[in-house]
Amino acid sequence: MVVRMDQKRIKLMPMTADMYRCYYKEYENDPDLFLKGQTYFSYTYSEEKADKDVQRQKDLKRITWYILRDKAPLERF
């Protein structure tokens, strides 16, 4: 299968704190990603948890990139 994309429509940008919050507000744990023997737990959004993760990424000097198509987050193909 060949997927063609208009490269002018696709952009990468560093995630802002607001982008992190938006991402985590819609985040759901995927039970298929848990290893055998691990207990599945659902994720409940908390602005405090999101802010802690943002700060952790900064402390680790990591840049998390957001993929945008037409200035909107690209979440699914």
C-alpha positions as CSV (number, residue, x, y, z in Angstrom):
1,M,0.0,0.0,0.0
2,V,1.3,3.5,-0.9
3,V,0.2,6.5,1.1
4,R,0.7,9.8,-0.5
5,M,0.7,13.0,1.6
6,D,0.9,16.6,0.7
7,Q,4.0,17.6,2.5
8,K,2.9,21.2,2.6
9,R,0.0,20.2,4.8
10,I,2.0,18.1,7.3
11,K,4.1,19.8,9.9
12,L,6.0,19.0,13.1
13,M,6.0,21.3,16.1
14,P,7.1,21.0,19.7
15,M,4.3,20.3,22.0
16,T,3.3,23.2,24.3
17,A,1.9,22.7,27.8
18,D,-1.6,23.4,26.4
19,M,-1.1,20.7,23.8
20,Y,-0.1,18.2,26.5
21,R,-3.3,19.0,28.4
22,C,-5.5,18.6,25.4
23,Y,-3.8,15.3,24.6
24,Y,-4.2,13.9,28.1
25,K,-7.8,15.0,28.4
26,E,-8.6,12.6,25.6
27,Y,-6.1,9.9,26.5
28,E,-7.2,6.3,27.3
29,N,-5.0,3.5,28.4
30,D,-4.9,0.6,25.9
31,P,-5.3,-2.8,27.7
32,D,-3.5,-4.5,24.9
33,L,-0.3,-2.6,25.8
34,F,-0.1,-4.1,29.3
35,L,2.2,-7.1,29.8
36,K,0.8,-10.4,31.0
37,G,0.6,-10.2,34.7
38,Q,0.3,-6.5,34.8
39,T,-2.8,-5.0,36.2
40,Y,-4.8,-2.8,33.8
41,F,-5.9,0.6,35.1
42,S,-7.9,3.3,33.4
43,Y,-6.5,6.8,33.1
44,T,-8.2,9.7,34.7
45,Y,-7.3,13.2,33.6
46,S,-5.8,15.6,36.1
47,E,-4.3,18.9,35.2
48,E,-1.8,18.4,38.0
49,K,-0.7,15.0,36.4
50,A,-0.4,16.6,33.0
51,D,1.6,19.5,34.4
52,K,4.0,17.1,36.2
53,D,4.6,15.3,32.9
54,V,5.3,18.5,31.1
55,Q,7.8,19.5,33.8
56,R,9.3,16.0,33.7
57,Q,9.9,16.3,29.9
58,K,11.5,19.7,30.4
59,D,13.7,18.4,33.2
60,L,14.9,15.5,31.0
61,K,15.5,18.1,28.2
62,R,13.2,16.1,25.9
63,I,11.2,17.6,23.0
64,T,7.9,15.9,22.3
65,W,6.7,16.6,18.7
66,Y,3.2,17.0,17.6
67,I,2.3,16.0,14.0
68,L,0.0,18.5,12.5
69,R,-2.0,18.3,9.3
70,D,-3.6,21.6,8.2
71,K,-2.7,23.1,11.6
72,A,-4.7,20.4,13.5
73,P,-3.2,17.5,15.4
74,L,-2.9,14.3,13.3
75,E,-4.2,11.6,15.6
76,R,-5.2,8.8,13.3
77,F,-4.5,7.9,9.7
